[in-house]
Amino acid sequence: MSNDLRYGLSKPLLIIKERKGFLACSYINIETCNKTGEACAIVSEVNNYDEMKIAKVIAVSKKAKKLGIKVGDIGKSALIKMC
């Protein structure tokens, strides 16, 4: 018997990692990113990585703000600032 936990989500859990932080779908909680000191920008209503890059950022962690990322930025712009 396996102890693995598997759960089917209605939408994919998406994260794009860069050197200084990551862009994530709205399954990720911005307050958790603040507690762990991560630079994180959140986009919503996306189903794949291409959609993440053109979606507007809806939330930004404190560390991501220090990189110049703002709510309303496009995902691709946030990723460039995290390089």
GUGU-395942 format. One line per field, with one value per residue (C-alpha): residue in one letter; residue number from 1; x, y, z. Coordinates in steps of 0.001 Angstrom, whole numbers. Last residue first. Example, Ala and Ser with C-alpha at 12.3 -4.5 7.8 and 13.67 -1.06 7.14 Angstrom:
<numars>
type = [S,A]
seq = [2,1]
px = [13670,12300]
py = [-1060,-4500]
pz = [7140,7800]
</numars>
This chain:
<numars>
type = [C,M,K,I,L,A,S,K,G,I,D,G,V,K,I,G,L,K,K,A,K,K,S,V,A,I,V,K,A,I,K,M,E,D,Y,N,N,V,E,S,V,I,A,C,A,E,G,T,K,N,C,T,E,I,N,I,Y,S,C,A,L,F,G,K,R,E,K,I,I,L,L,P,K,S,L,G,Y,R,L,D,N,S,M]
seq = [83,82,81,80,79,78,77,76,75,74,73,72,71,70,69,68,67,66,65,64,63,62,61,60,59,58,57,56,55,54,53,52,51,50,49,48,47,46,45,44,43,42,41,40,39,38,37,36,35,34,33,32,31,30,29,28,27,26,25,24,23,22,21,20,19,18,17,16,15,14,13,12,11,10,9,8,7,6,5,4,3,2,1]
px = [16027,13160,12531,12165,9617,7493,7482,6406,3534,2160,2221,-1136,16,3629,7100,10001,12371,11517,7858,8852,10247,6980,4956,2875,-773,-3001,-322,-1920,-1860,364,3146,744,-1279,1839,2509,-898,-4452,-4592,-7434,-5164,-1614,518,3965,6479,9771,10049,10678,9026,6359,5787,5438,2888,1004,946,-900,-262,-3359,-3554,-1101,2590,5461,8711,11695,15258,16701,13442,10798,7540,4775,1452,-1070,-3426,-7168,-9875,-7290,-6962,-5472,-2779,-1337,1390,1365,1332,0]
py = [36897,37956,41268,39342,37031,39989,41391,38013,37860,41266,43974,44919,44388,45536,44014,46370,43798,45148,44430,40789,40646,41971,39392,40428,39808,40075,39970,40364,37366,37252,35028,32879,32092,30628,28502,26805,26987,30522,32185,34075,35400,35609,37169,35712,36784,34403,35487,32421,34433,36707,33702,32227,35519,35336,32011,29754,28242,31602,30579,31212,33390,32700,34266,35542,32929,32221,29593,29279,27745,26198,24149,22944,23537,21270,19634,15864,14827,12290,11451,8839,6398,3399,0]
pz = [-13662,-11356,-13158,-16433,-14793,-13656,-17203,-18582,-16083,-17116,-14452,-12896,-9304,-9207,-9605,-8897,-7366,-3891,-4704,-5279,-1720,-284,-2224,-5223,-6050,-9152,-11886,-15302,-17634,-20735,-19332,-17319,-20466,-22083,-18989,-19050,-17688,-16317,-14405,-12004,-11812,-8666,-8255,-5811,-4282,-1339,2258,3807,5636,2630,316,2743,2621,-1196,-1160,-4165,-5838,-7639,-10336,-9820,-11017,-9198,-7491,-7879,-10293,-12116,-11434,-13394,-11267,-12316,-10320,-13055,-12772,-11259,-9024,-8775,-5457,-4871,-1490,-1571,1345,-984,0]
</numars>
